[in-house]
Structure formats: C-alpha cells, structure tokens
Amino acid sequence: MSLRLYDTGTRSVRTFEPLEEGRVGMYVCGATPQAAPHIGHLRSGVIYDVLLRWLRRSGYEVTFVRNVTDVDDKIIAVSQAQGRPWFAVAEANQRVFTRGYDLLGCLPPTIEPRATGHVPEMIVLIRRLIEAGHAYAAGGDVYFDVKSWADRYGALSNQRLENMRSAGDTPNEEYKRDPRDFALWKSAKPGEPSWETPWGEGRPGWHLECSAMATKYLGPTFDIHGGGVDLIFPHHENEIAQSQAAGDGFARYWLHNGLLTVDGEKMAKSVGNVVLLDDLLGRARPAEIRYYLASAHYRSLMDYTDAALAEAVSAYQRVEGFVTRAAEQVGAGLADGELPEAFAAALDDDLGVPQALAVVHETVREGNSALASGDQEAARRHLASVRAMMDVLGLDPLSRQWSRAGEEDLLPVVEALVTVALDQRQAARARKDYASADAIRDQLAKAGIVVEDTPHGPRWELKRT
C-alpha cells in the first residue's frame, strides 16, 4: 500500500508520487516569533515531524525546509511596544520555539531559513513578476495584480475573486489598482527595518518570503507544502499566485493541519486562555505531551482540556510500562523491528495516527499477556513491534530522547543507593520482618522511587510527575 495524503489543492486524498523517485522536498511554514509559541504551534511541529519520520521510514530521502519569518508587522509592533530592537524580539522568541521543538523530540529541519537572509531572492522574484505583467510598483510599494491571475486566484481556498475582501495589508491602499491586490514589498517607514531595492527602501510582504525560500532550497517545483488551516487564505493562496505567475510550478501537494482550541474556545491573549508548553510541563513529561499532540488526526480540530491531557499521559505510560518491563525480562532489542501491516496501513492512509496508536495498544496488550504467561519469545516479538511503531511516532520510551531523560548524570548513584535499599528490604522479608520491609518501600516512595514486586524479583523506577 502506498502513501496517500489529503491535498487541499484538489480537496481529495491523492496517492503520493514524488517528483523524483526516492526523494521528497517538503516545505512547512514555521514561526513568526513575535511571542513564545503556544501548544497550537507545537502541535503543528509534532505533526510534520511524524510525517517526516514516516517518509524517511518509508525509504525517502527528505529535504525538510521550515522557515522563520523574522521580520513582520507583528514583530515590529511588539518591538515598538516593548522598546526593544525588532531583531532582539524575533531572536529571543525563536529560541523559545527551538527549545519547544527540541523538548518534544522534533527532528531538526534540513535547513531553517530566515526571511531577512533572503532579500536578494525576493528582489529577483519581484522583478520576474513585474516583467511578466503580474506586479507593479506604486508609492514605494510593490503589489501583486490579482486580476492578472483572476482565472486561478482563489483555487486553493475555493473562493471567487469577486467575493474577496480587500487585502488590508498596507496603509497605502490608495496606491493599489485593486483593493484585493497584496503587497510584495512595503516601503520603509521611520524607525522600521528596511533593505535597499530597485523600488526603494523597504521590507518584504508576508507572502513573498516563502515563495523565495521554498524555491531556493527545493527548486521551482517541489513535493509537499504544509502549514495550519489558518494559512490557506491569504498566505498560501498568495504564495501559489506569485510563484506560478512567475513561472514556477511550486508545491504539488498541499497539507494543512487543524487548529487547537482550549475548552472549545480559540486561544487568545484577550481571553486569557493561551496555553504554553511550560504550562503543561508541571502536569506531564515532554514525551507525554508529544503523545497528546500527535494522538488526534492531523486534519482534525483539537480541543485541549486537562482531562484529555491526563488521558494521554495514562495511555503513554501504559506503553512505557510494557516496554520497560519487557526490556528487563527479555532484553531491549532494537527500535527498527518489523512494523505491523495494520500500523503501516494506518499511516499510509493520510497519516492516520489515531488508528496507528490503536495498533500500538493492541500490541501492548498482547505483549503483557505474553509476559504474564512467561512466553518470552512472544514478549520479545511484541516488544520489538511496539518499539518500532513508537520510534516512527518519535515516542520510543527506550530512545535516548525519552529514556530517563535528564537523569543520566545521577542514575549510577541512584541505582547504587536503591540497590542497597532493596537488598536490605529483601533481607527483611527473608526473616519475615515485613514491617521493616514495608518501611523501606515507603521511604523509597517518599523519595520518588516506586518499587514493584514481580515473579522475577523487585523492580523500581523513578516516579513520573
């Protein structure tokens, strides 16, 4: 079975056929770092990380580009409100984005280009559009002429040009031929960042940068363009228009992930319901948060509640518990074992992570039964399958990312001390001094160490918060 993806451009599930056999070029709209990322931003990061991992596991060599919009109206507004340089605002918040991606186990992109580093490519693209009759300079700005592309403009968002409102992206509306024309380049204003161009000093419009950077690193035509559904219009619609009007084929598949709400409401500072990663770290470990963010289908609207997060924490811990117990009894094995057909089929069906996780949990149940019956060969086989599946999802409990994360330096000391305590507890039990044995277990529990008595002897683990 081959990979099939829902393409927003055709509003259908299409079999994925890369432009070049064995290779995939993927561009995902990244951060506009005017503020720290909320969990909706991080959900997008996890979603495209799962896609990246599945493409690579399927044998593709993937060039993954995720941009940073480091100059923008919102960044400039924050800069002015805080009295800080615009670049300091962008840099500080981008570091928080990077920390969030790293904490949640997202693989780094092949390249993470910034808008400010690609002004020469933007100038070339503007010139191509002007020469082709699809853009014009006016009042120091440069605009895309939507009527010159009227037969195609609106195809991605399924709109007709006559029903669209003004672009509303510049105070200089009087210079536009049509209110729906959008800015490719904005003229400089006092105190704002600017670059010199043939049309005067200024800065890029929001949409221009992605077209310039995507084609620079992936070529004039590439495979996949991703982002949130909120970017379909105007951002992605305008990317297509300016890129194809300039003569580039641009993206062949358009993927859009659903948004994340909180208790049924859109996250907004004015409402006071913006949830940051640090807000969740007191309730769940990073692996558990990743499990939660990945667990719904990528195209679905996801509503955050504390109860939903707690359910995801329990679900991940069930998997983790089996993997830990099985590894102790039959050996950890490798995470690149054979994937169950049902798991692969689920991910090939438009990245069906919920169905894939159902296969994981069914395999865990079978593995626990094998452990209980003493069937080590079956337990070993199920462990290999579970680790392979969780590795694809970026959630293998025994991976370097998640295995006692942050405890490596203290682990030898902890292990030595716990071993001494457990030896004393076993000696107390052997002489039937159960009060002393229970007291040792209780003292360990107070220190955050959970002891479980098994047919193979006591096992322990640090209590997860």
Disulfide bonds with the S-S distance in Angstrom:
none
